[in-house]
Amino acid sequence: MSAASSHPTPRIRIVLVDDSELVRMGLRAVLGGERTLEIVGEGSSVATGVAACAKHKPDVALLDPRLPDGTGFDACRQILTRLPDTRVLMLTSVADDTLVDEAIRAGAHGYLLKEVNSRALIQAITDVAAGKSILDPAVTARVMQFMKAGGPTRDVLASLSPQESRVLALITQGKTNKEAGNEMNLTEKTVKNYLSNIFEKLHVSRRTQAAAIYAQRQ
């Protein structure tokens, strides 16, 4: 037996949080048969979702933004406070740039629509677990409609300084101003100032819009 076969790649451990039992059943049916994934727990509310994550310490938490006792954004913040290494992927039926903005502010690492096909969902979970950020193409297109005044994406991004580009990359990954500052050895206020400059150069007013522009370059 080779060393590779004796040490199989660990499966990505997932907790599902959605108030619809039918949705959770559907996700189990789609993801349960994938050899690289393992559903270790689930919740139907902020409280039960956070508790499930605290218990199972998943690699990825799959959250619905709309929960009966709060929002998926509340759950996201609580989960990441307790488990900073867990990655959070929002899965929703709503293509709303305001919700995407709130998801990014909460620290989510991805935002997908429930109409996504099974192959794309599995790939998104794999990518998020690997450290990438995911924004549903339909949401990206919607957000990009607000940016026509900014000109070609590449030209606009070329106007950013190296520090501004790094700040934008970290924000697109779902980092808060404080977290971005910690990674770059900058104060939270300095990061905020960089963001103001970025918004001005990109002709946007929201983190979501700036993140969508950056995502188009990837």
Helices and strands as residue ranges (DSSP letters): H 3-6, E 12-17, H 21-31, E 37-43, H 46-56, E 60-63, E 66-67, E 70-71, H 72-82, E 87-92, H 97-106, E 110-113, H 118-129, E 134-135, H 137-144, G 145-150, H 153-158, H 162-172, H 177-184, H 188-202, H 207-217
